[in-house]
């Protein structure tokens, strides 16, 4: 096979694979077409972004084209006029010039001229379902009559309410009469326009005793050309609160989920991560503190509600985020006044089918101006819709994680300290150097070089090896080099030259050698060296060790003071070093790790400082003679 044929074969294989992936991806789009009185509903398996929908007849004639806006959709209507028994083609335009095709046949019988819907209790999603109502509680029956014809229709409604069910209130214009112990609610209305509705809600009260009363509706219709009748029935199961509570329970609560109820497996369950508004923007005249920025949900909660009974339950599910300390609604999570009827918390109504699990998705709002990181409780309560009594309640721990500005503030402090230290050194360098003789400057340089050779050089070699062997506990090994040996030499120099500036000059020599030989010129190292020099100079001067107060540095407890001072300074500088890494390199450490490093560093540093007092005293008797 020639080289040219080989290239053509490879291109053909790639083209076949690409085409296969393209068509395989299209086949993944599945769903169904439901024909309605107004047209058809497109229901997809999962939410997808659909750019446009083209509806064609069976012979390929375009019936309508609908352009949809951006965003994911799982179910959306297509308004069209269809004919009974005809075949239709629905082409869905997807992003990336892809498409999905659905073939659907319209039902043999055309849409009803006038439809009748009876819901008792109001909110039941399936017509004819048996809903549960607590004994003695109020509930609502909903009647919806829709005229789908182009002719005026006169509707005569007769709603039959069985004995034991009390009529609390009746719609205006309707009459309530009793015949043989049965209540009849009647009304007459002329529905003139096409797709006009006659909708009424009747407030009823369930009997105290159990049972299954049946509410029936009969509508006599007349459009001037013909007369016909529509009927509907709805049974209600009356049960006690105890019976309902034993069958309805709240299962798993997932936070956060998206608006479709899907949980991200990479997210930490029960945690919300929030970045507060930029403080610099507020200072420069940005968003005022009193403004609410929570018109859109910050996150969603997915609540699993189980129904172990044999009837439908219309449940009201509420999600309240409370403060664990007092049990009250957390101010940061209260919804805006124009959301959720001003209640301050989210709620949803779900028709839970028998022996099934329904997921209720509730929005979570956050007030960006008062959000505080911490632990909260997400309290889920379930009750029968229209009844105030809670039938089940669960609490889920919720953690709000916000941007920690402590690291940024400490890094800024380090920057200011380093800037002041460098500025003082530049302004006072002649006076600082004049305090030392040539011999003393040579000793300082020698100590800086020895520190580089005994601390920086071994640390650079051993650093990676110890991390491979000991993992996060490598500081127990490297601490002996980077802290014990370092502070032994630092304190030994102080014993030899107990005056301000000696430590700073030694650290400068060490920094220059480390930078030019290993190339370690980084912002964190510069800040760390500068802060260490300033803090050590200030602490040793404040405790009298570098003020020529007289006395032997080893005697009179000065070795103990030097150990404590150096240990505290190293603890502070190490903590600030962690904060600088978090700010400048976006590295994050567990609290236990930071505390372990600080405690071990204090011990290593104190031991090194004590050893440095002995070393300095020995060198003083020889080197300074």
C-alpha positions, 0 to 999 in steps of 0.5 A, a space after each residue: 500500500 502506498 503512502 498516499 493510499 494509507 493517508 486516504 484510508 486513515 482519513 476515511 476511518 476518522 470520517 466514519 468514526 466522526 459520523 458514527 459519534 454524531 449520529 450516536 449522539 443524536 440517538 441519545 435524545 429521547 422523549 415523547 410527543 403528547 397531543 393537546 387541545 392547543 397543539 402538542 407537548 414535547 417532553 424530553 428524557 432530561 433537560 436539553 438546550 433546544 434552539 428551534 422546533 420544526 413541525 412537518 406533516 407526513 408528506 414533508 410539508 412544513 406546518 410551523 417553525 418555533 424558535 426557542 430562547 437559550 436555556 435548558 428545557 425538558 418539556 415545552 408546548 408547540 401551538 399548532 392545529 392537528 388533524 385526527 390520525 395524521 402523522 407528524 414529524 418534529 425536528 428539534 434543532 440542537 446546538 452544534 448544528 445537530 438535530 433530533 427527529 420524533 415521529 408521532 401520530 395524532 390520536 384518532 379522536 379529535 380534541 374535545 370541544 369542551 373539557 371538564 376538569 374536577 380536582 378534589 382536593 385542588 392540586 391533584 396532578 392526575 384526574 381521577 386520583 384519590 387524594 387524602 384529606 385529614 379528618 375535619 380539615 378544610 380543603 378546596 375542590 377545583 372545577 375547570 371548564 374550557 371551551 375549545 370551539 369557536 362557538 359560544 357555549 352555555 354551561 349549566 353546572 351541577 356539583 354534587 357534594 355527599 352528606 358529611 362534607 360541609 360547604 364552607 364557602 360558595 362562589 359568587 353567582 352559584 346556588 347551594 341547595 340540599 336534596 335528600 341530604 345531598 348538597 347541590 351547588 349549581 351555576 350557569 355561565 355562557 362561555 363565548 370565546 375560544 379557549 375561554 375558561 370557567 374556573 371555580 374553587 369551592 371551600 369544603 370541610 371533610 367529615 370527622 369520621 373516616 370514609 371515602 366521599 365522592 364529589 361529582 360534577 355534571 355539566 349540560 352544554 348547549 352551543 345552539 346547534 347541539 346539546 351534550 353532557 359532561 361528567 366527572 367524579 373525584 373521590 376523597 380519602 378521609 384519614 386521621 393525621 396519625 394515619 397520614 404521618 405513618 405513611 408519609 416521610 421525608 427521605 434524603 435531602 440533597 444540597 446542592 442540586 441544580 434546578 432539575 434536581 441532579 446532584 453534582 458528585 464532585 460537590 460536597 454534600 451539605 455544603 454551600 460555597 459562596 464568594 462574598 462581594 468585593 469589599 474594594 467595590 463597596 469602598 469605591 462606591 459600588 453596591 450599597 450594603 442595604 441592597 438585596 442581590 438575591 433575586 435569583 436562587 443561589 442554589 437548590 435543595 432536592 428533597 425526597 418524599 416517600 408515600 407508603 400509602 395506597 392513595 395520592 397525598 397532596 403535600 406541602 413541603 417547606 425548607 427552612 434554614 435556621 440558626 442552630 443556636 436559637 432555632 430561628 430563621 437564619 437572616 442570611 438565608 431568608 428569601 426576599 419579600 417579593 418571593 415565596 409570598 413574603 414568608 422568608 422560606 421556600 415551599 413547594 406542593 407535590 402530588 405524591 403517588 401511592 407507593 412512590 418517591 417524589 423529589 421536591 426541588 426548593 430554591 435557596 436564597 442568600 443575602 450577600 450583605 449579611 452572609 456569614 460562614 458557619 454551620 446551619 440547619 436545613 429543616 424540612 417539614 411536610 404537611 397535607 396541603 391546606 392543613 397547618 399541622 406538620 406530619 413529619 420533620 427532618 433536619 439536615 446539617 448545612 455548612 456555608 463556606 465563604 471566602 476567607 479574607 484572613 489570609 489576604 489581610 495577613 499577607 498585606 500586613 507582611 507586605 507592609 512590614 517588609 516594605 517598612 523594614 526595607 525602607 528603614 534599611 535603605 535610609 539607615 544603612 550607613 548608620 547601621 553598618 557604622 555600628 560594626 567593625 570590619 571584623 564584626 561584618 566578616 563574622 556576620 557574613 561568615 554566619 550567613 554563609 554557614 547558615 546557607 550551607 548548613 540549612 538551605 543546602 541540605 533543606 533543598 536536597 532533603 525536601 523532596 525526599 522527605 515528602 515522598 517518604 513521610 508525606 504530610 509529616 515531613 516537617 518532623 524531619 525537615 524541622 530539625 534542619 530549617 529551625 533547630 540549626 537555623 536558630 542555633 546559628 542565629 542565637 549564637 550570632 546574637 551572643 557574639 554580637 548582641 546589638 541591633 542589625 546583626 541578625 538582619 545582615 545575616 539574613 540578607 547574606 543568606 537570602 542573597 546566596 540562596 537566590 543567586 545559587 538556587 534561584 529562589 527569588 520568590 515573593 513568599 521567600 522575600 516576605 518571609 525573610 523580611 518579616 523574620 528579620 523585622 520580628 526577630 530584631 524587634 523581639 530581641 531588642 524588646 526583651 533586652 537581649 540586643 540592648 547591651 544590658 550586660 550580663 552573660 546571655 547564658 546566665 540569669 535565664 536569658 537562654 530561656 528568654 531567647 528560646 521563648 522569644 525565638 519560638 514565638 517569632 518562628 510561630 508567628 512568621 510560619 503562620 504568616 508564611 502559610 497565609 502568604 502561600 494561600 493568597 499568592 499561590 492558592 494553596 490550602 491547608 487543613 487546620 490540624 496540619 497548620 497547628 501541628 507545624 506550628 507546635 513542632 516548629 516552636 519546640 524545634 526553635 526553642 531547642 535550637 535557641 537554647 543550643 545557640 546560647 551555648 554555641 555562642 558562648 563557646 565561640 565568644 571565648 575564642 573568636 572574639 579574643 
